[in-house]
Amino acid sequence: MEVGVQRSTVARWESGDTTPSLWARPRIANALDVTLDLLDDLLGATPDASNASSLGTVTVPKPPAVA
């Protein structure tokens, strides 16, 4: 599953240089099949508060399970 970012961006996340942007976090959580709360716990960081108030809350529905 793709998250919609360049590999260099993922490399910066992995190295700890940056953390995922607010818009990318729901996609990452979906790709990893975890909740946004768990993803934030795993990242160990709070999203950039300067953008948080303007973006509001994001709820990403899970796709139905395929049997």
C-alpha positions in Angstrom: 0.0 0.0 0.0 1.3 3.5 -0.8 1.2 6.4 1.5 1.7 9.1 -1.2 5.1 10.4 -0.2 8.6 10.1 -1.7 11.1 7.5 -0.5 13.3 10.3 0.7 10.5 11.5 3.0 10.2 8.1 4.5 14.0 8.0 5.0 13.8 11.3 6.9 11.0 9.8 9.1 13.1 6.7 9.7 16.2 8.6 10.6 14.2 10.8 13.0 15.0 14.1 11.1 11.3 14.8 10.7 7.9 13.3 11.7 5.0 12.6 9.3 2.8 15.6 8.5 -0.8 15.6 9.8 -2.2 14.8 6.3 0.0 11.8 6.0 -0.7 10.2 9.3 -4.1 8.7 8.5 -2.6 7.1 5.4 0.3 5.7 7.4 -2.1 4.4 10.1 -4.2 2.7 7.4 -1.2 1.2 5.7 0.0 -0.2 9.0 -3.5 -1.2 10.1 -3.2 0.7 13.4 -5.3 3.6 14.9 -4.1 7.2 14.7 -3.7 7.2 18.5 -1.4 4.2 18.3 0.6 5.7 15.5 1.1 8.9 17.5 2.2 6.7 20.4 4.6 4.8 18.2 6.0 8.0 16.8 6.5 9.4 20.3 5.8 12.9 19.1 2.9 15.3 19.0 2.0 16.7 15.5 3.0 20.2 14.7 0.5 22.3 16.7 0.9 25.3 14.3 -1.1 23.4 11.7 -3.4 21.4 14.0 -5.9 24.1 14.7 -6.5 24.9 11.1 -6.9 21.3 10.0 -9.3 20.0 12.7 -9.9 16.3 13.4 -9.6 13.7 10.7 -11.4 10.4 10.9 -10.5 7.7 8.4 -12.9 4.8 8.0 -11.4 1.4 7.6 -12.3 -0.5 4.5 -14.5 -3.5 4.9 -12.6 -6.8 5.5 -12.4 -9.0 2.5 -13.3 -12.6 3.2 
